[in-house]
Amino acid sequence: MGYQALYRKWRPQRFDEMVGQDAVAQTLEHAVASDKISHAYLFTGPRGTGKTSAAKILAKAVNCPNQVNGEPCNECDICRGITSGVLSDVIEIDAASNNGVDEIRDIRDKVRYAPTEAPNKVYIIDEVHMLSSGAFNALLKTLEEPPAHVVFILATTEWQKIPATVISRTQRFNFRRIDQPTLIARMQTILDAEGVDYEPDALTVIAHAANGGMRDALSILDQLLSFTSDQLTKEAALELTGALGSQQKIAYMQAIAAQQTEDALAVLREAIQAGREPARFVEELLYFTRDLLLAQSTPEVDREALLAGYDDDFYALAQDIDATFLYQVMQQLEQARYDMQYSVQPVIYLEVATISLAEHTGNHGATQGPADDTVADLQREVTQLKQLVETMQTNGGTPSSASPSRSQRPSHTASKGKNFEPNFPLIYRTLANATKKDRNDVLGLWPDLVEQLPKVQRTLLQQTEPVAASEDYFVLAFEYATFCRNVSEDQEIQVTVKTQIGERLGHPKQMLVLTVEQWQDARKKYVQALKNGTSDALTAGAGSDKQASDDADHETFDVPDETAEVVEPLADVFGKDNIHVVDD
């Protein structure tokens, strides 16, 4: 039993060895170097991103007699004892199996005793969200006023399950998923040090399967080293992880785009017969569809970093296939993924989704050139530009009032907002009751909320963030109308976001969406109406709601004649830098 798993053998032992968490490592290192150690820390983030490793490094750093600039020496008895897990003053507790009141009371009783070997006692409680309500209550007083020689480090993958009273007593650090290039670079370093030959594409497959977790990546790499004896190959990585090859995904997408149902089902059945899990098949296709969308919208100079590992066939498919069709594919696959969770025959849902995509998509497979309305916009713009040139020549080079106004000039951004009509009355009502605190409350939890959503929903909501909020509503502004439609029509995402916000803030908020240009126009229109004293007319038709019935609980905007007094409340809603006063 002399062999040690790679993720244990290559576990970081210093802050500068932590991979993919530079901000966290630098902050903790500076805190130790400047002797500004908090009594309690909360490390949150997905599994395998370095939370427990960071906790052990911090435990060594606060106790090491030879630490330099916040880094432990890893040579003294204390550092070696913490690394091997035998130092009695650093106590690691798994809350999943020690989640009762009695266990926490035992900690509360022993925390009063001074450390015996190290300067400080450090309690590392892993998966702390598993503690019972009584255990959290027992821990509260100790977290609030611990002895000077004690440091608590709480680690969890589900911070939203931790009571707010506990979170408020800690310094919270968010560990993010590690990007694929960083995972690949780390695996290359390890394999080079281990003297193992490998194909670079094999590491790309492993990094994709690890989904941002370094521990998962090294565990898969370990399995692959046992699976193959000579060289790590892409084929072996695909077989071990159950991932699809690029050609399989391209063939499947081409078949459904061309409405070739039998060919698409043949690709699916071949993958299932080769041992691919249906859920993994859907996950791979969702990522592949996302990558096709990125290939269509990303400048060519950035493609190498974002889409490493794809060949010319992939880019040819990205050029030929229609983005609207890709959004439809994502929606269908996400619905199939949801249905498959509760089925003993998940492949049936995948077959149905395949048939539905291939036979009922209409003629969306290949791009058909510019849409008619875009062509009309361009023709109108050429005509208006010709008129402007003629007018300038007539007036000696000075444009006259005949030049097209801003509202007349077609724009690329304006076309993004076509075919989507927001709920403007509710949006204006939200602005009427919006406060900076409400917006900051939603902004503070937004990144973590989005991170917890299913992949398709997460992809949509990562494109934006709240631009305004009141007690009962918040507003999202998207760059594209397609995203607005997808979010507004997806009842599951509406309910999920509303419920999550309700659980975290204590009361739910309804999500309202519109395009960036629609948001800019709505904000400008509301500011003007507020200045003119006609803002109530904008909210007509929004229906009765809690905000309208309880004005005393919300910030209201009385509009005097002085411009400064109008700007002041608006700045609290929109931000001072976003308010521009123009005299008509």
C-alpha positions in Angstrom: 0.0 0.0 0.0 2.9 2.4 -0.7 1.1 4.1 -3.6 -0.4 7.5 -2.9 -3.1 9.0 -5.0 -2.1 11.9 -7.2 -4.5 14.4 -5.6 -2.9 13.6 -2.2 0.6 13.5 -3.4 0.3 16.8 -5.2 -1.9 18.6 -2.6 -0.7 22.2 -2.3 1.4 22.9 0.9 1.8 26.6 0.5 -0.4 29.5 -0.6 1.6 30.0 -3.8 1.0 26.4 -4.8 -2.8 26.8 -4.7 -4.0 26.6 -8.4 -6.9 28.6 -9.8 -7.6 30.5 -6.5 -5.1 33.4 -6.7 -7.3 36.0 -5.0 -8.1 33.7 -2.0 -4.5 32.6 -1.6 -3.2 36.2 -1.8 -5.7 37.5 0.7 -5.0 34.8 3.3 -1.3 35.1 2.8 -1.4 38.9 3.4 -3.6 38.4 6.5 -1.1 36.1 8.1 1.9 38.3 7.1 0.2 41.3 8.7 -1.0 39.4 11.7 -4.7 40.2 10.9 -6.1 36.7 11.5 -9.8 36.5 11.9 -11.4 34.2 14.5 -13.6 32.4 12.0 -13.5 31.8 8.2 -16.0 30.3 5.8 -14.7 28.7 2.7 -17.4 28.0 0.1 -17.3 26.6 -3.4 -17.7 23.5 -5.6 -16.1 20.2 -4.6 -12.4 19.7 -5.4 -11.5 23.4 -5.7 -9.1 23.6 -2.8 -11.1 24.5 0.3 -9.7 21.9 2.7 -6.2 22.3 1.3 -6.4 26.1 1.9 -7.7 25.4 5.5 -4.7 23.2 6.2 -2.2 25.7 4.8 -3.8 28.5 6.9 -3.6 26.3 10.0 0.1 25.8 9.3 0.7 29.5 8.5 -0.9 30.8 11.8 1.1 28.3 13.8 4.5 28.0 12.0 7.3 29.6 14.0 9.3 30.1 10.8 6.7 31.6 8.5 7.9 34.2 6.0 5.6 36.7 4.4 2.6 34.6 5.4 4.0 31.3 4.0 4.6 28.3 6.3 8.0 26.7 6.2 6.7 23.1 5.9 9.9 21.9 7.7 9.3 22.4 11.4 7.6 19.9 13.6 4.3 21.8 13.7 4.1 22.1 9.9 4.9 18.4 9.4 2.4 17.4 12.2 -0.4 19.4 10.5 0.5 18.0 7.1 0.4 14.4 8.4 -2.8 15.1 10.5 -1.2 14.2 13.9 -1.0 17.6 15.5 -3.5 17.6 18.4 -4.1 21.4 18.2 -5.5 21.2 14.6 -8.8 19.4 14.8 -10.5 18.3 11.6 -14.2 17.4 11.9 -16.5 16.0 9.2 -19.9 17.6 9.9 -21.6 14.9 7.7 -21.0 12.3 10.4 -20.6 14.6 13.4 -23.6 16.9 13.0 -25.4 16.6 16.3 -25.7 19.0 19.2 -23.5 16.8 21.5 -20.5 17.0 19.1 -20.7 20.8 18.9 -21.1 21.1 22.7 -18.0 18.9 23.1 -16.1 21.4 20.9 -17.5 24.3 22.9 -16.3 22.8 26.1 -12.8 21.9 24.8 -12.2 25.2 23.0 -11.5 26.9 26.4 -8.4 24.9 27.0 -5.1 26.3 25.8 -3.2 24.6 22.9 -0.5 22.2 23.9 1.9 22.1 21.0 1.1 25.1 18.7 0.4 28.8 19.4 -3.2 28.5 18.2 -5.9 25.9 18.1 -7.5 25.5 14.7 -10.9 23.8 14.2 -11.5 22.7 10.5 -15.2 21.7 10.1 -15.8 20.3 6.6 -19.3 20.2 5.0 -20.5 22.4 7.8 -23.9 22.8 6.1 -24.7 19.3 7.3 -25.0 20.4 11.0 -28.4 20.3 12.5 -30.2 23.4 13.6 -29.5 22.7 17.2 -25.8 22.2 16.4 -25.6 25.5 14.6 -27.3 27.2 17.6 -24.7 25.6 19.9 -21.9 26.8 17.7 -23.1 30.5 17.5 -21.9 31.8 20.8 -18.5 30.2 20.4 -18.1 31.7 16.9 -19.1 35.1 18.2 -16.7 35.3 21.1 -14.1 32.5 20.8 -10.9 32.5 23.0 -8.0 34.5 21.6 -6.0 31.3 20.8 -8.7 29.7 18.6 -9.4 29.9 14.9 -12.5 28.3 13.2 -12.4 27.3 9.5 -15.7 26.2 8.1 -15.8 24.6 4.6 -18.9 23.8 2.6 -20.2 23.2 -0.9 -23.7 24.6 -0.1 -23.3 27.8 1.8 -27.0 28.7 1.2 -27.9 26.0 3.8 -26.0 27.8 6.5 -27.9 30.2 8.8 -27.3 33.8 8.1 -26.4 34.3 11.8 -23.4 31.9 11.3 -22.3 33.5 8.0 -22.3 37.0 9.6 -19.8 35.8 12.2 -17.2 34.7 9.6 -15.0 36.0 6.9 -16.3 34.3 3.7 -14.1 33.3 0.8 -15.6 32.0 -2.4 -13.6 29.3 -4.2 -14.4 29.3 -8.0 -14.4 26.4 -10.5 -10.9 26.2 -12.0 -10.9 26.9 -15.8 -9.8 24.2 -18.2 -6.4 25.8 -19.3 -5.4 25.9 -15.6 -6.4 22.3 -15.0 -4.6 21.2 -18.2 -1.4 23.1 -17.2 -1.4 21.5 -13.7 -1.8 18.0 -15.1 1.0 18.6 -17.6 3.3 19.7 -14.7 2.4 16.5 -12.8 2.8 14.1 -15.7 6.1 15.7 -16.7 7.4 15.3 -13.1 6.1 11.7 -13.0 7.7 10.9 -16.4 4.5 9.9 -18.1 3.9 10.3 -21.9 0.6 11.7 -22.9 -1.4 13.2 -25.7 -2.5 16.8 -25.1 -6.0 16.0 -26.3 -6.3 13.4 -23.5 -5.8 16.1 -20.9 -8.5 18.3 -22.6 -11.0 15.4 -22.3 -10.1 15.0 -18.6 -10.3 18.7 -17.9 -13.8 18.8 -19.5 -15.0 15.9 -17.4 -13.6 17.4 -14.2 -16.0 20.4 -14.5 -13.7 22.8 -12.7 -12.6 20.5 -9.9 -8.8 19.9 -9.5 -9.4 16.9 -7.3 -11.7 15.3 -9.8 -9.2 16.0 -12.6 -6.4 14.3 -10.7 -8.6 11.4 -9.7 -9.6 10.7 -13.4 -5.9 11.1 -14.3 -5.1 8.5 -11.7 -7.7 6.1 -13.1 -6.3 6.6 -16.6 -2.8 5.8 -15.4 -4.1 2.5 -14.1 -6.1 1.9 -17.3 -3.3 2.4 -19.7 0.3 1.4 -19.2 2.3 3.1 -21.9 0.8 6.5 -23.0 -2.2 8.5 -22.1 -4.3 8.7 -25.2 -7.4 10.6 -26.2 -9.2 7.4 -27.1 -8.5 6.0 -23.6 -9.6 9.2 -21.9 -12.9 9.2 -23.9 -13.6 5.6 -23.0 -12.8 6.0 -19.4 -14.8 9.2 -18.9 -17.7 8.2 -21.1 -17.3 11.3 -23.1 -18.3 11.6 -26.8 -15.8 12.2 -29.5 -16.0 15.4 -31.5 -16.9 13.6 -34.7 -19.8 11.9 -32.9 -21.2 15.2 -31.7 -20.7 16.8 -35.1 -22.5 13.9 -36.8 -25.4 14.0 -34.3 -25.8 17.8 -34.7 -25.6 17.6 -38.5 -28.2 14.9 -38.6 -30.8 16.7 -36.5 -30.1 20.0 -38.3 -30.7 18.2 -41.7 -33.8 16.5 -40.3 -32.3 13.1 -40.8 -33.9 11.3 -37.9 -32.5 7.8 -38.6 -28.9 9.1 -38.8 -29.3 11.0 -35.5 -30.8 8.0 -33.7 -28.0 5.8 -35.1 -25.4 8.1 -33.5 -27.3 8.0 -30.2 -27.7 4.2 -30.2 -24.0 3.7 -31.1 -23.0 5.8 -28.1 -25.3 4.0 -25.7 -24.2 0.6 -26.9 -20.6 1.7 -26.4 -21.4 2.2 -22.7 -22.1 6.0 -22.7 -24.6 7.1 -20.0 -27.6 8.9 -21.4 -27.2 11.7 -18.8 -23.6 12.1 -19.9 -24.6 12.1 -23.5 -27.0 15.1 -22.8 -24.3 16.9 -20.8 -21.7 16.6 -23.5 -24.2 17.8 -26.2 -25.1 20.8 -24.0 -21.5 21.8 -23.7 -21.0 21.2 -27.4 -24.0 23.4 -28.3 -22.6 26.1 -26.1 -19.3 25.9 -27.8 -20.9 26.2 -31.2 -22.6 29.4 -30.0 -19.3 30.7 -28.7 -17.6 30.0 -32.0 -20.3 32.0 -33.8 -20.0 35.0 -31.5 -16.3 35.0 -30.4 -13.7 36.9 -32.4 -11.2 34.6 -34.1 -8.3 35.8 -32.0 -10.0 34.5 -28.8 -11.1 31.2 -30.1 -7.9 29.3 -29.4 -8.2 30.0 -25.6 -11.9 29.3 -25.4 -12.3 26.4 -27.8 -9.1 24.5 -27.7 -9.2 21.0 -29.1 -11.7 21.5 -31.9 -10.8 20.9 -35.6 -11.9 22.5 -38.9 -15.1 20.3 -39.0 -16.3 21.9 -35.8 -15.8 25.5 -37.1 -17.4 24.5 -40.5 -20.5 23.3 -38.5 -20.5 26.5 -36.4 -20.6 28.6 -39.6 -23.4 26.6 -41.2 -25.8 26.1 -38.3 -28.3 28.7 -37.2 -28.1 30.1 -33.7 -31.9 30.0 -33.2 -31.7 26.3 -33.9 -28.9 25.9 -31.3 -31.0 27.6 -28.6 -33.9 25.2 -29.5 -31.5 22.3 -29.1 -30.4 23.5 -25.7 -34.0 23.8 -24.5 -35.0 20.4 -25.7 -31.9 18.7 -24.2 -32.3 20.5 -20.9 -35.9 19.3 -20.7 -34.8 15.8 -21.5 -32.1 16.0 -18.8 -34.8 17.1 -16.3 -37.2 14.3 -17.2 -34.4 11.7 -17.2 -33.7 12.3 -13.5 -36.8 10.5 -12.4 -36.9 7.7 -15.0 -35.7 4.1 -14.9 -35.4 4.2 -18.7 -33.7 7.6 -19.3 -32.7 6.7 -22.9 -36.4 6.9 -23.9 -36.5 10.6 -23.2 -33.3 11.1 -25.1 -34.7 9.3 -28.1 -37.9 11.3 -28.0 -35.8 14.6 -27.8 -33.8 13.4 -30.8 -36.9 12.7 -32.9 -38.5 15.9 -31.8 -35.4 18.0 -32.8 -35.0 16.2 -36.1 -38.6 16.3 -37.2 -40.2 19.4 -35.8 -37.5 22.1 -36.0 -38.6 23.5 -39.4 -36.0 24.8 -41.7 -33.6 26.1 -39.0 -30.6 23.8 -39.6 -28.5 26.0 -41.8 -28.3 29.8 -41.9 -30.2 31.3 -44.7 -28.4 34.6 -44.9 -29.5 37.9 -43.4 -33.1 38.1 -42.3 -35.5 40.2 -44.4 -35.9 42.9 -41.7 -32.1 43.2 -41.4 -31.8 43.7 -45.2 -34.6 46.3 -45.0 -32.8 48.1 -42.2 -29.6 48.2 -44.2 -31.4 49.5 -47.3 -33.0 52.3 -45.3 -29.7 53.2 -43.7 -28.0 53.5 -47.2 -30.9 55.7 -48.4 -30.7 58.0 -45.4 -26.9 58.3 -45.7 -27.3 59.3 -49.3 -29.8 61.9 -48.3 -27.4 63.2 -45.6 -24.5 63.5 -48.0 -26.7 65.4 -50.5 -27.9 67.7 -47.7 -24.4 68.4 -46.5 -23.3 69.2 -50.1 -26.2 71.6 -50.5 -25.5 73.4 -47.2 -21.8 73.6 -47.7 -20.7 70.6 -45.6 -23.0 71.2 -42.6 -25.7 68.7 -41.9 -29.2 70.3 -41.5 -32.3 69.2 -39.7 -33.0 66.8 -42.6 -30.3 64.4 -41.2 -31.9 61.3 -39.7 -32.5 61.5 -36.0 -31.4 58.9 -33.6 -34.8 57.2 -33.5 -34.8 57.0 -37.3 -31.4 55.5 -37.7 -31.5 51.7 -37.7 -28.9 50.1 -35.4 -27.5 46.7 -34.8 -28.4 46.9 -31.2 -32.0 48.0 -31.9 -32.5 44.9 -34.1 -31.6 42.8 -31.1 -34.7 43.9 -29.3 -37.2 43.1 -32.0 -39.9 40.5 -31.3 -39.7 40.8 -27.6 -42.0 43.1 -25.6 -41.1 43.5 -21.9 -43.7 44.1 -19.1 -43.0 47.9 -19.1 -45.7 48.8 -16.5 -44.1 46.5 -14.0 -40.6 47.6 -14.9 -41.7 51.3 -14.3 -43.4 50.3 -11.1 -40.1 48.6 -10.0 -38.2 51.8 -10.8 -40.8 53.8 -8.8 -40.1 51.7 -5.7 -36.4 50.8 -6.4 -33.7 51.3 -3.8 -30.0 50.8 -3.8 -30.2 48.4 -0.9 -32.6 46.1 -2.8 -30.4 46.0 -5.8 -27.3 45.4 -3.7 -29.1 42.5 -1.9 -29.7 40.8 -5.2 -26.3 41.6 -6.6 -24.6 40.1 -3.5 -26.1 36.7 -4.0 -26.4 36.7 -7.8 -23.1 35.0 -8.7 -23.6 32.1 -6.3 -27.3 31.8 -7.2 -26.5 31.5 -10.9 -23.7 29.0 -10.1 -26.3 26.6 -8.5 -28.6 26.6 -11.5 -28.7 23.8 -14.2 -26.2 24.4 -17.1 -28.6 25.9 -19.7 -30.2 28.3 -17.2 -26.7 29.2 -15.8 -25.5 29.9 -19.3 -28.4 32.3 -19.9 -28.2 34.2 -16.6 -24.4 34.5 -16.7 -24.9 37.0 -19.5 -26.3 39.7 -17.2 -26.8 41.0 -13.6 -29.6 42.9 -11.9 -29.7 46.6 -13.0 -32.5 47.7 -10.6 -34.6 46.2 -7.8 -37.4 46.9 -5.5 -38.9 44.9 -2.6 -40.9 42.5 -4.9 -39.2 42.7 -8.3 -35.7 43.0 -9.9 -34.8 43.8 -13.5 -32.3 42.0 -15.8 -31.0 43.6 -19.0 -29.7 41.2 -21.7 -27.7 42.1 -24.8 -29.9 39.9 -27.0 -33.7 39.6 -27.3 -33.3 35.9 -27.8 -32.0 35.6 -24.2 -35.0 37.7 -23.0 -37.5 35.4 -24.7 -35.8 32.3 -23.4 -35.8 33.5 -19.8 -39.3 35.0 -19.8 -40.8 31.9 -21.4 -39.0 29.4 -19.1 -41.3 29.0 -16.1 -38.9 26.7 -14.4 -36.1 29.3 -14.3 -38.6 31.9 -13.1 -39.8 29.8 -10.2 -36.3 28.6 -9.3 -34.8 32.1 -9.2 -37.8 33.5 -7.2 -37.6 30.6 -4.7 -33.8 30.8 -4.3 -34.0 34.6 -3.7 -36.8 34.0 -1.2 -34.8 31.5 0.7 -31.7 33.7 0.9 -33.3 37.1 1.5 -36.4 36.1 3.4 -38.9 37.2 0.7 -39.1 36.3 -3.0 -38.5 38.7 -5.9 -40.1 38.4 -9.3 -37.6 38.5 -12.3 -38.3 41.0 -15.1 -36.3 41.1 -18.3 -35.6 43.3 -21.2 -32.8 44.1 -23.7 -30.0 46.6 -22.9 -31.4 49.2 -25.3 -34.9 48.8 -24.0 -33.5 49.3 -20.4 -31.7 52.4 -21.5 -34.8 53.8 -23.1 -37.0 52.9 -20.2 -34.7 54.5 -17.7 -34.5 57.7 -19.8 -38.2 57.8 -20.2 -38.8 57.2 -16.4 -36.3 59.9 -15.4 -38.0 62.4 -17.8 -41.5 61.5 -16.5 -40.3 61.8 -12.9 -38.9 65.3 -13.7 -42.2 66.2 -15.4 -44.3 64.8 -12.5 -46.0 62.3 -14.8 -44.3 59.1 -13.6 -47.6 57.6 -12.3 -48.8 57.3 -15.9 -46.0 54.9 -16.8 -47.1 52.3 -14.2 -50.7 52.2 -15.4 -51.8 48.7 -16.2 -49.3 47.0 -14.0 -52.1 45.7 -11.7 -52.2 45.8 -8.0 -49.3 44.4 -6.1 -47.7 44.7 -2.7 -45.5 47.6 -3.7 -48.5 49.7 -4.8 -50.5 49.0 -1.7 -47.8 49.9 0.9 -46.1 53.0 -0.2 -45.0 53.8 3.3 -42.4 50.9 3.2 -40.7 52.2 0.0 -38.6 55.1 -1.1 -40.7 57.6 -3.0 -39.4 60.4 -5.2 -40.9 63.9 -4.7 -39.9 66.0 -7.6 -39.2 69.7 -6.7 -38.3 72.3 -9.3 -34.6 72.1 -8.6 -32.6 69.7 -10.8 -30.3 68.7 -8.0 -33.2 67.5 -5.9 -34.4 65.4 -8.9 -31.0 63.9 -9.5 -30.3 62.9 -5.9 -32.9 60.2 -5.5 -32.3 58.9 -9.0 -28.6 58.5 -8.3 -29.5 56.1 -5.4 -31.4 53.9 -7.9 -29.3 54.1 -11.1 -25.9 55.1 -9.7 -24.5 58.7 -9.9 -22.3 57.9 -13.0 -25.4 56.9 -15.0 -27.4 60.1 -14.5 -26.9 62.8 -17.1 -28.9 66.0 -17.1 -29.7 67.6 -20.4 -31.6 70.8 -20.9 -34.1 70.5 -23.8 
